Amino acid sequence: MTIVITGATGQLGRLVVEALLDQNVPAARIVAAGRDLTKIADLAEQGVQVRKVDYSDPESLRRAFAGADKVLLISGSEVGQRLDQHRNAIAAAKDAGVGLIAYTSIANAGSTGMQLAAEHEATESALKESGLPFTLLRNGWYLENYTDQLRSYLQHGAVLGSAGEGRVSAATRADYAHAAASVLLLEDQAGTVYELGGDVPFTLRELAQEVSSAAGQPVTYQDLPVEQYAEVLTEAGLPAAYAAILADSDRGVARGELLVTSGDLSRLIGRPTTSMREAVRVATGR
């Protein structure tokens, strides 16, 4: 059986490849596909097949998927272009006769009003229309979305957001990657939908309290109107359109749309998910 991991030159995709290797999948059965193969040259040295792929290049997708039994389609990073790119990947998988395509969607797709969910929901519809056997991995928020901002939190003494007292079921990329690897190694997964998120949800106020405790300095949560938070993100250097989507996602947190209670993630990885507290302590070196 050959398993293709798209986006393998990115953070999540690489972790999935490493998780498959950790589960003793022979390297030669894994295809790591991505744009910049220099980023995965070390995987090639371990015997992993590496193939250049670009979601906007249908021919590269057909080459990458040739002979594949299963494909993990990691959602693209170019918001606004992702649906067409995903359709290219789905068509290539169908042409290749892939036995299963697993797609990294978003938590609670189909019942959320978040702007960020629109392309994921449309991709899910495209998969259903394709006739391909598919599995949906509806990933929640990454803990790294927060821990990567620790320097800013500490510099300004504040976590900014528009999430109110909404709770988010965030988990680490590594947890999501191990879940994806487990699903790819299971049989009879066609039609399965996994709602994936951390075991212990938290508010951004609780995040600020944990950062304050771990770092030993005051950090508070400042809840802002969505439009104001979008302006803050834009002033920090994000493109206005993307800043608006992120601020809208916080509004989704406030509505409970990134709250996941299924327990699917911990069941798939066979252990409790990494908690926010653990992630913050690791990020602060405590």
C-alpha positions as CSV (number, residue, x, y, z in Angstrom):
1,M,0.0,0.0,0.0
2,T,1.3,3.4,-1.0
3,I,0.2,6.5,1.0
4,V,0.6,10.0,-0.4
5,I,0.9,12.9,2.0
6,T,0.3,16.3,0.4
7,G,1.7,19.4,2.0
8,A,4.6,17.4,3.3
9,T,6.9,20.4,3.1
10,G,4.6,22.2,5.6
11,Q,4.4,21.7,9.3
12,L,1.4,19.4,9.6
13,G,2.2,17.3,6.5
14,R,5.8,16.6,7.7
15,L,4.5,15.6,11.1
16,V,2.1,13.1,9.5
17,V,5.0,11.5,7.5
18,E,7.0,11.3,10.7
19,A,4.0,9.8,12.5
20,L,3.7,7.1,9.8
21,L,7.4,6.3,10.2
22,D,7.0,6.1,13.9
23,Q,4.2,3.5,13.4
24,N,6.7,1.4,11.4
25,V,5.2,2.1,8.0
26,P,8.0,1.3,5.5
27,A,9.5,4.5,4.2
28,A,9.2,3.3,0.6
29,R,5.4,3.1,1.0
30,I,5.2,6.8,1.9
31,V,5.1,9.6,-0.7
32,A,5.9,13.0,0.7
33,A,4.6,15.6,-1.7
34,G,5.1,19.4,-1.6
35,R,6.4,22.4,-3.4
36,D,9.9,22.8,-2.1
37,L,11.6,19.4,-2.0
38,T,14.7,20.8,-0.3
39,K,12.6,21.0,2.9
40,I,12.1,17.2,2.9
41,A,15.5,16.1,1.5
42,D,16.2,14.4,4.9
43,L,13.0,12.3,4.5
44,A,14.2,11.2,1.0
45,E,17.5,10.1,2.7
46,Q,15.4,7.8,4.9
47,G,13.8,6.2,1.9
48,V,10.6,8.1,1.7
49,Q,9.5,8.9,-1.9
50,V,9.4,12.6,-2.5
51,R,7.4,14.2,-5.3
52,K,7.0,17.8,-6.3
53,V,3.4,18.9,-6.3
54,D,1.5,22.2,-6.6
55,Y,-2.2,22.3,-6.1
56,S,-2.5,24.8,-8.9
57,D,-0.7,22.4,-11.3
58,P,-3.0,19.5,-12.2
59,E,-0.3,17.6,-14.0
60,S,2.0,17.7,-10.9
61,L,-0.9,16.2,-8.9
62,R,-1.5,13.4,-11.3
63,R,2.2,12.5,-11.2
64,A,2.3,12.6,-7.4
65,F,-0.8,10.4,-7.0
66,A,0.2,7.8,-9.6
67,G,0.0,4.4,-8.0
68,A,-1.4,5.7,-4.7
69,D,-3.8,3.6,-2.6
70,K,-4.5,6.4,-0.1
71,V,-4.0,10.2,-0.2
72,L,-4.1,12.7,2.6
73,L,-5.2,16.0,1.2
74,I,-4.0,18.7,3.6
75,S,-6.0,21.9,2.9
76,G,-4.1,24.6,1.0
77,S,-2.9,27.7,2.7
78,E,-4.0,30.3,0.1
79,V,-7.4,31.4,1.4
80,G,-9.6,32.3,-1.6
81,Q,-7.8,29.9,-3.9
82,R,-8.2,26.7,-2.0
83,L,-11.5,25.4,-3.5
84,D,-10.1,25.3,-7.1
85,Q,-6.9,23.9,-5.8
86,H,-8.7,21.2,-3.9
87,R,-10.8,20.3,-6.9
88,N,-7.6,19.8,-8.9
89,A,-6.4,17.4,-6.2
90,I,-9.7,15.5,-6.1
91,A,-9.8,15.2,-9.9
92,A,-6.2,13.8,-9.9
93,A,-7.0,11.3,-7.2
94,K,-10.0,10.1,-9.2
95,D,-7.9,9.8,-12.3
96,A,-5.3,7.8,-10.3
97,G,-8.0,5.4,-9.0
98,V,-7.1,6.2,-5.4
99,G,-8.8,4.0,-2.9
100,L,-9.3,6.6,-0.2
101,I,-8.8,10.4,0.1
102,A,-8.7,11.9,3.6
103,Y,-9.2,15.6,3.8
104,T,-8.2,18.0,6.6
105,S,-11.4,20.1,7.0
106,I,-12.5,22.4,9.9
107,A,-14.3,21.5,13.1
108,N,-18.1,21.6,12.9
109,A,-18.1,22.1,9.1
110,G,-21.7,22.4,7.9
111,S,-22.9,24.0,11.1
112,T,-20.6,27.0,11.5
113,G,-21.0,30.5,10.2
114,M,-17.2,31.2,10.2
115,Q,-15.9,32.7,7.0
116,L,-12.9,30.4,7.2
117,A,-15.2,27.4,6.9
118,A,-16.6,28.2,3.5
119,E,-13.9,26.7,1.4
120,H,-13.7,23.7,3.6
121,E,-17.5,23.1,3.3
122,A,-17.3,23.5,-0.4
123,T,-14.4,21.0,-0.6
124,E,-16.4,18.5,1.4
125,S,-19.3,18.9,-1.1
126,A,-16.8,18.4,-4.0
127,L,-15.6,15.2,-2.4
128,K,-19.1,13.9,-2.0
129,E,-19.9,14.7,-5.6
130,S,-16.7,13.1,-6.9
131,G,-17.7,9.5,-6.1
132,L,-14.3,8.9,-4.5
133,P,-14.2,7.1,-1.1
134,F,-13.3,9.8,1.4
135,T,-12.8,10.5,5.1
136,L,-13.1,13.9,6.7
137,L,-10.7,15.0,9.4
138,R,-12.4,18.0,10.8
139,N,-9.5,19.6,12.6
140,G,-10.1,22.2,15.3
141,W,-7.7,25.1,16.2
142,Y,-4.0,24.5,16.7
143,L,-2.5,25.3,20.1
144,E,0.4,26.8,18.1
145,N,-2.0,29.5,16.9
146,Y,-1.6,30.8,20.5
147,T,1.8,29.5,21.7
148,D,3.5,31.0,18.6
149,Q,2.4,34.4,19.9
150,L,3.9,34.1,23.3
151,R,6.5,36.7,22.7
152,S,3.9,39.2,21.7
153,Y,1.7,38.3,24.7
154,L,4.6,38.9,27.1
155,Q,5.8,42.1,25.3
156,H,2.3,43.7,25.5
157,G,1.1,42.0,28.7
158,A,-2.0,41.0,27.0
159,V,-3.8,38.4,24.9
160,L,-6.0,40.2,22.4
161,G,-9.1,38.7,20.8
162,S,-12.8,38.8,20.1
163,A,-13.7,35.4,21.6
164,G,-15.5,36.7,24.7
165,E,-16.0,33.7,27.1
166,G,-16.2,31.2,24.3
167,R,-14.3,28.0,24.7
168,V,-11.9,26.6,22.0
169,S,-10.9,22.9,21.8
170,A,-7.4,23.5,20.5
171,A,-4.8,20.7,20.1
172,T,-1.2,20.5,18.9
173,R,-0.3,19.9,15.3
174,A,1.5,16.7,16.4
175,D,-1.8,15.4,17.9
176,Y,-3.7,16.1,14.7
177,A,-0.9,14.5,12.7
178,H,-0.9,11.3,14.7
179,A,-4.7,11.1,14.3
180,A,-4.3,11.5,10.5
181,A,-1.7,8.8,10.4
182,S,-3.9,6.4,12.5
183,V,-6.8,7.0,10.1
184,L,-4.7,6.3,7.1
185,L,-3.7,3.0,8.5
186,L,-7.2,1.9,9.4
187,E,-9.5,-0.1,7.1
188,D,-13.0,0.7,6.1
189,Q,-12.8,4.5,6.6
190,A,-14.8,5.6,3.6
191,G,-17.6,7.9,4.7
192,T,-16.2,8.4,8.2
193,V,-16.3,11.9,9.7
194,Y,-14.0,12.8,12.6
195,E,-14.6,15.9,14.7
196,L,-11.2,16.6,16.1
197,G,-10.2,18.8,19.0
198,G,-8.4,18.9,22.4
199,D,-9.9,17.2,25.4
200,V,-9.9,20.3,27.6
201,P,-11.4,23.4,26.0
202,F,-10.4,26.8,27.3
203,T,-11.2,30.5,27.0
204,L,-8.7,33.1,26.0
205,R,-9.0,34.6,29.5
206,E,-7.8,31.2,30.8
207,L,-5.0,31.2,28.2
208,A,-3.9,34.6,29.5
209,Q,-3.9,33.4,33.0
210,E,-1.8,30.3,32.2
211,V,0.7,32.4,30.2
212,S,0.9,34.8,33.2
213,S,1.5,31.9,35.6
214,A,4.1,30.2,33.4
215,A,6.0,33.3,32.6
216,G,5.8,34.9,36.0
217,Q,4.5,38.2,34.8
218,P,1.1,39.8,34.4
219,V,-0.8,38.9,31.2
220,T,-4.5,39.8,30.8
221,Y,-7.1,39.1,28.2
222,Q,-8.5,42.1,26.4
223,D,-11.7,41.4,24.5
224,L,-12.2,43.7,21.5
225,P,-15.0,44.2,19.0
226,V,-14.4,42.1,15.9
227,E,-13.8,45.1,13.7
228,Q,-11.3,46.6,16.1
229,Y,-9.5,43.3,16.5
230,A,-9.2,43.0,12.7
231,E,-7.7,46.5,12.7
232,V,-5.1,45.4,15.3
233,L,-4.2,42.4,13.2
234,T,-3.8,44.6,10.1
235,E,-1.6,47.0,12.0
236,A,0.5,44.1,13.0
237,G,1.2,43.3,9.4
238,L,-1.5,40.9,8.3
239,P,-3.3,41.5,5.0
240,A,-6.6,43.1,5.7
241,A,-8.7,40.3,4.2
242,Y,-6.9,37.6,6.2
243,A,-7.1,39.7,9.4
244,A,-10.8,40.0,8.9
245,I,-11.1,36.2,8.6
246,L,-9.1,35.6,11.8
247,A,-11.1,38.1,13.7
248,D,-14.3,36.5,12.4
249,S,-12.9,33.1,13.6
250,D,-12.7,34.6,17.1
251,R,-16.3,35.5,16.8
252,G,-16.9,31.8,15.9
253,V,-15.1,30.9,19.1
254,A,-17.5,33.2,21.0
255,R,-20.4,31.3,19.5
256,G,-19.0,27.9,20.4
257,E,-18.1,26.9,16.8
258,L,-14.6,25.7,17.6
259,L,-15.8,23.7,20.6
260,V,-15.4,19.9,20.0
261,T,-16.8,17.3,22.5
262,S,-16.6,14.1,20.4
263,G,-13.4,12.7,22.0
264,D,-12.4,11.5,18.5
265,L,-8.9,12.9,18.7
266,S,-7.8,11.3,21.9
267,R,-9.4,8.0,20.8
268,L,-7.4,8.0,17.5
269,I,-4.1,8.9,19.2
270,G,-4.7,6.5,22.1
271,R,-3.9,9.0,24.8
272,P,-5.2,12.3,26.2
273,T,-4.6,15.2,23.9
274,T,-1.9,17.8,24.8
275,S,-3.4,20.4,27.1
276,M,-3.2,24.2,26.7
277,R,-1.3,24.2,30.0
278,E,1.3,21.7,28.8
279,A,1.8,23.6,25.5
280,V,2.2,26.9,27.3
281,R,4.7,25.4,29.8
282,V,6.7,23.9,27.0
283,A,6.7,27.1,25.0
284,T,7.9,29.2,28.0
285,G,10.5,26.6,28.9
286,R,8.8,25.9,32.3
